[in-house]
Amino acid sequence: MLDLVLAIVHHLLVFGLAIMLAMELAYLRADPVPVARLTKLDGGYGGVAALVVAVGVARIVWGAKGWVAYEANPFFWAKIATFAVIVLLSVMPTIQFIKWGRALKADAGFRPPPSAVARTALWVRIEVLLLLPLVGFAAAMARWPL
């Protein structure tokens, strides 16, 4: 039963990450960009990403399959690598959101420059695109050996 609960929570958290990325893109299209909301959302995104990792580790440790089922699974490692790339790519938008948040605190009329918004949206779009292979690797991982 614990394995089922961990799997459900893990999947819900990953869906939450996808939703949060979609919301970031929507906020980046708004005029004006809601900087305060965006910085809070991005902080939540980081928290949910940490929970995804924590629950994933719990699944490996206490789940039905155990570490032996994962250590030699190439799709598991591809999924981990893809998630790590997404995390690394998310650093650039986070830094930008923090800068914008500070600028907004200093000047209530602050609006991020359109070029910076476009560049930041590109980073977030790349994160979203990387969710596609991540989901594919997760599905293949569950069925390995194929």
C-alpha positions in Angstrom: 0.0 0.0 0.0 2.9 2.4 0.8 4.2 1.8 -2.7 0.9 2.8 -4.2 0.6 6.0 -2.1 4.2 7.0 -3.0 3.6 6.4 -6.7 0.4 8.5 -6.6 2.0 11.4 -4.7 5.1 11.3 -7.0 2.9 11.5 -10.1 0.7 14.3 -8.7 3.8 16.3 -7.8 5.2 15.9 -11.4 1.9 17.0 -12.8 2.1 20.0 -10.4 5.5 20.9 -11.8 4.0 20.9 -15.4 1.1 23.1 -14.3 3.5 25.5 -12.6 5.7 25.8 -15.7 2.5 26.5 -17.8 1.5 29.2 -15.3 5.0 30.7 -15.5 4.7 30.9 -19.3 1.2 32.5 -18.9 2.5 35.1 -16.5 5.4 35.8 -18.8 2.9 36.6 -21.6 0.9 39.0 -19.4 1.2 42.7 -19.8 2.4 43.8 -17.3 4.2 40.7 -16.1 2.9 40.0 -12.6 6.4 39.9 -11.0 5.3 39.3 -7.4 3.1 36.4 -8.4 5.8 35.0 -10.7 8.5 35.0 -7.9 6.1 33.3 -5.5 5.1 30.7 -8.1 8.8 30.0 -8.9 9.6 29.5 -5.3 6.7 27.0 -5.1 8.1 25.3 -8.2 11.4 24.8 -6.5 9.7 23.4 -3.4 7.6 21.0 -5.5 10.8 19.9 -7.4 12.4 19.1 -4.1 9.4 17.1 -3.1 9.5 15.2 -6.4 13.1 14.1 -5.6 12.2 13.3 -1.9 9.2 11.1 -2.8 11.2 9.5 -5.7 13.9 8.6 -3.2 11.3 7.2 -0.9 9.9 5.1 -3.7 13.4 3.6 -4.3 14.0 3.0 -0.6 10.6 1.8 0.6 8.7 1.0 -2.7 7.9 -2.5 -3.8 10.7 -2.7 -6.4 13.7 -1.5 -4.3 17.0 -0.1 -5.5 17.9 -3.3 -7.4 15.1 -2.6 -9.9 16.5 0.9 -10.6 20.3 0.7 -10.5 20.8 -1.1 -13.8 17.8 0.5 -15.6 19.1 2.8 -18.3 15.7 4.6 -18.6 15.9 5.4 -14.9 19.2 7.1 -15.3 18.0 8.9 -18.5 15.0 10.2 -16.5 17.3 11.3 -13.6 19.6 13.1 -16.1 16.7 14.8 -17.8 15.3 16.0 -14.5 18.7 17.3 -13.5 19.0 19.2 -16.8 15.5 20.7 -16.1 16.6 21.7 -12.6 19.8 23.3 -14.0 17.9 25.2 -16.7 15.4 26.5 -14.1 18.3 28.4 -12.4 18.3 31.1 -15.1 14.6 32.1 -14.9 14.8 31.9 -11.0 17.7 34.4 -11.0 15.8 36.7 -13.4 12.6 36.5 -11.2 14.6 37.4 -8.1 16.2 40.3 -9.9 12.8 41.5 -11.1 11.4 41.1 -7.6 14.1 43.2 -6.1 13.6 45.8 -8.8 9.9 45.9 -8.1 10.5 46.4 -4.3 12.8 49.3 -5.2 10.3 50.8 -7.7 6.6 49.9 -7.6 6.3 50.9 -11.3 9.0 48.5 -12.4 8.3 46.5 -15.6 10.7 43.9 -16.9 12.3 44.7 -20.2 10.6 42.8 -23.1 13.9 41.3 -24.2 14.5 39.9 -20.8 10.9 38.5 -20.6 11.3 36.8 -24.0 14.7 35.3 -23.0 13.3 34.0 -19.7 10.2 32.6 -21.5 12.5 30.7 -23.8 14.3 29.0 -20.9 10.9 28.0 -19.4 9.8 26.7 -22.8 12.9 24.5 -23.0 12.1 23.1 -19.5 8.5 22.3 -20.7 9.9 20.6 -23.8 12.2 18.4 -21.7 9.1 17.1 -19.8 8.3 15.1 -23.0 11.4 12.8 -22.9 11.2 12.7 -19.1 7.7 11.2 -19.3 8.8 8.9 -22.1 11.8 7.7 -20.0 9.5 7.2 -17.0 7.1 5.0 -19.0 10.0 3.0 -20.5 11.6 2.7 -17.0 8.4 1.1 -15.6 8.4 -1.5 -18.4 12.2 -2.3 -18.4 13.4 -4.7 -19.6 11.5 -4.0 -22.7 
